[in-house]
């Protein structure tokens, strides 16, 4: 994703005789422990337009893949593997839709804080601790080179 953003920025700057950053922030990836944490992260992402007051209903945000995830539109952005997590039955998609909407009234500060960290992980305390130790070892090895 990072190389895609960089390549597009270079193209855009060249075509439009523009200098500097094209995107506000760099691409951020978060290491996720398992499917349940991934689903919680998807809830946060789909609700960003609601929290930003761009729409009152996440299904109405035109740049979202939520309609695809809920089976209300054919897949064009999402990979069919999304149904491995959500399920491809109407009941499982309704459950996922309910899960998304439940997030509107929930505190998302834990997830928001992930975007402030250099190497963010989202999972159990044990997973986060092991991941952080590996990251620090890798940083130390790179500094020694």
JOBELGI-V34826 format. One record per residue. N is the residue number from 1. D_LAST is the distance of its C-alpha to the last C-alpha in whole Angstrom. Layout:
BEGIN
N/D_LAST  N/D_LAST
END
This chain:
BEGIN
1/27  2/24  3/24  4/28  5/28  6/26  7/28  8/31  9/31  10/30  11/33  12/35  13/34  14/35  15/39  16/39  17/38  18/36  19/33  20/31  21/30  22/32  23/32  24/32  25/29  26/26  27/26  28/26  29/25  30/26  31/25  32/29  33/30  34/33  35/36  36/38  37/35  38/35  39/38  40/38  41/35  42/38  43/40  44/38  45/38  46/41  47/43  48/40  49/43  50/46  51/44  52/43  53/47  54/47  55/49  56/51  57/51  58/47  59/49  60/50  61/47  62/47  63/43  64/43  65/43  66/45  67/48  68/46  69/45  70/48  71/50  72/52  73/50  74/49  75/45  76/44  77/41  78/40  79/39  80/42  81/39  82/40  83/43  84/42  85/41  86/44  87/46  88/49  89/52  90/54  91/54  92/50  93/50  94/52  95/50  96/47  97/49  98/50  99/47  100/46  101/49  102/48  103/45  104/47  105/48  106/45  107/42  108/39  109/37  110/35  111/34  112/34  113/31  114/29  115/28  116/27  117/24  118/21  119/20  120/24  121/26  122/29  123/31  124/32  125/31  126/29  127/28  128/26  129/25  130/23  131/22  132/20  133/19  134/17  135/16  136/15  137/13  138/11  139/10  140/9  141/7  142/5  143/5  144/4  145/0
END
